[in-house]
Amino acid sequence: MKILKERVLPAVVGVLILASTIIPFAIFGAKHYEARIAAYIMATVAVFILSYEILNAFGVKLVFRIFVSMLAALMTYMPIDTAEILLKPGSLTSTQLLILIKNSVFNWQALLIISVIALIFVLIELQSRTNMTAGDRFLRLVHIWFSFFYVINSILFLLIATFRDWKIVLFILLAPSLADIGGFFGGRFFGKKWIKASFAPNISPKKTWEGFIVGVIACWIFAAGMIFGLGLMENKVIPQTFVFSITPFASVAGDLYFSYLKRLNATKDYSKILLGHGGLMDRHDSISFVGTLVAMVYFFISVNEKSAV
């Protein structure tokens, strides 16, 4: 019962909540700008909360947390011309949405703001943390930059992809859950039976190699069914094979990276917004890496599509 309560039930509830949110946006988003406005509001709130939690973990004071998180939330509307197209009345074709994905993810405006946020963070810490070496300051700047990079681009991609193909969004949200649940049960029933060494002793001591292997296999089974069975990645074999192969490792990497940031800052959870289950960032860690991975693949697909035209 404890396993059911701690792992399975939260995952099921989370999937149901996400599905109830995504399905209306997926059905009405391409044809009705009102649905796109609602989706933008939801994405803006998500970026604000995730940014707030990251800064909270890094020990940034409340007033600066709020200010920087508001600045980060503005990136949901970058580039501005893409937001204008999505938020104005009218319907959008599948081809238009693919082009908008290319223009939105990794856009220079958002990258510039991420860099500004990283510099603001350094300036804040120059005042609040005086006993730190230049190397440590640079390392923390890099971590802030990349954590915001993964969060922003994953949310931007999920936002626009919802209007174009809800199945890819469902894949990004569910694949990390399968890797996590598979890893949990694999570690619980087979942990250290064959490999005595811990998987990541300095970051997450409880993780085992057996759990990692079972998680990867579970994720691969799920990914194979969705990617090849439903024709994701525009039904192109090379992108399909690449995403299928890398997704489990991207999921684990996201989990470990954001766990490492918590250990770096001596904090257990990013926040307590999800009672008993930490913060939103504690759930979005793997999703941010998988979402950014898929966003990169779609970026190159859209570039090739445009070149072909």
Secondary structure as UniProt FT lines:
FT   HELIX           2..3
FT   HELIX           4..8
FT   HELIX           9..28
FT   TURN            29..31
FT   HELIX           33..57
FT   TURN            58..59
FT   HELIX           62..73
FT   HELIX           74..77
FT   HELIX           80..87
FT   HELIX           94..104
FT   TURN            105..106
FT   HELIX           108..128
FT   HELIX           134..164
FT   HELIX           166..190
FT   TURN            191..192
FT   STRAND          198..200
FT   TURN            201..203
FT   STRAND          204..208
FT   HELIX           209..229
FT   TURN            230..232
FT   HELIX           233..235
FT   HELIX           237..264
FT   TURN            265..266
FT   TURN            275..276
FT   HELIX           280..308
//
